């Protein structure tokens, strides 16, 4: 996937540590599977089916990292599943 994103001239980082915020204070790091163009979080899975817990994980990452767009991609036995999550933050 990283190769294909790079072919499309998109900047992508793997296992990117990003700061986690709570009450506008940095409290630690999350490690994101892919971080595209400094704004899109991508969580990769290889499971039978995506579960609600996978979506909650991505939403928590978005919230904790103050990012707005995330993709959850599952390369499961039935084919590829993609879910998009979006959170809007005030950038004050």
C-alpha positions as CSV (number, residue, x, y, z in Angstrom):
1,X,0.0,0.0,0.0
2,X,2.9,2.4,0.8
3,X,4.3,1.8,-2.7
4,X,1.0,2.6,-4.4
5,X,0.5,5.8,-2.3
6,X,4.1,6.9,-3.2
7,X,3.3,6.2,-6.9
8,X,0.5,8.6,-6.6
9,X,2.9,11.2,-5.3
10,X,1.4,11.1,-1.8
11,X,3.7,11.5,1.3
12,X,3.2,8.5,3.6
13,X,4.9,7.6,6.8
14,X,4.6,4.2,8.5
15,X,4.4,3.5,12.2
16,X,4.3,7.2,12.8
17,X,4.4,8.3,16.4
18,X,1.9,11.2,16.9
19,X,1.4,13.2,20.1
20,X,-1.7,12.4,22.1
21,X,-3.5,15.3,23.7
22,X,-5.8,15.5,26.7
23,X,-7.2,18.8,27.8
24,X,-4.8,20.6,25.4
25,X,-1.7,18.9,27.0
26,X,0.5,16.2,25.5
27,X,0.2,13.0,27.4
28,X,1.9,10.5,25.2
29,X,2.2,8.9,21.7
30,X,0.0,6.7,19.5
31,X,1.6,4.8,16.6
32,X,-0.4,5.1,13.5
33,X,0.0,2.4,10.8
34,X,0.1,5.0,8.0
35,X,0.0,8.7,8.1
36,X,-0.7,10.3,4.7
37,X,0.0,13.9,3.7
38,X,0.4,14.9,7.4
39,X,-3.3,14.7,7.9
40,X,-5.0,11.3,7.2
41,X,-4.7,8.5,9.7
42,X,-4.9,5.0,8.2
43,X,-5.3,1.9,10.4
44,X,-4.8,-1.4,8.7
45,X,-6.4,-4.7,9.7
46,X,-6.4,-8.2,8.5
47,X,-9.3,-9.8,10.3
48,X,-12.4,-11.9,9.3
49,X,-14.7,-8.8,9.7
50,X,-14.3,-5.3,11.1
51,X,-15.8,-4.9,14.5
52,X,-17.1,-1.9,16.3
53,X,-13.9,-1.9,18.5
54,X,-11.8,-1.2,15.4
55,X,-13.9,1.8,14.6
56,X,-13.7,3.0,18.2
57,X,-9.9,2.7,18.1
58,X,-9.7,4.9,15.0
59,X,-12.1,7.5,16.4
60,X,-10.1,7.5,19.7
61,X,-6.9,8.1,17.6
62,X,-8.6,10.9,15.7
63,X,-9.8,12.6,18.9
64,X,-6.5,12.1,20.8
65,X,-4.4,13.3,17.9
66,X,-6.7,16.2,17.0
67,X,-6.9,15.0,13.4
68,X,-10.1,15.0,11.3
69,X,-9.9,12.2,8.8
70,X,-9.2,8.5,9.3
71,X,-9.5,5.4,7.2
72,X,-9.9,1.9,8.6
73,X,-8.9,-0.7,5.9
74,X,-9.4,-4.4,6.4
75,X,-7.7,-6.9,4.1
76,X,-9.9,-9.8,5.1
77,X,-10.7,-13.1,3.4
78,X,-13.9,-11.7,1.8
79,X,-12.0,-8.8,0.2
80,X,-11.1,-5.3,1.2
81,X,-13.4,-3.3,3.5
82,X,-12.9,0.4,3.9
83,X,-14.5,2.7,6.5
84,X,-14.0,6.4,6.7
85,X,-14.3,8.4,10.0
86,X,-14.4,12.1,10.2
87,X,-14.1,14.4,13.3
88,X,-14.2,18.2,13.2
89,X,-12.0,20.2,15.6
90,X,-11.8,23.9,16.3
91,X,-8.3,25.0,15.3
92,X,-8.0,27.9,17.7
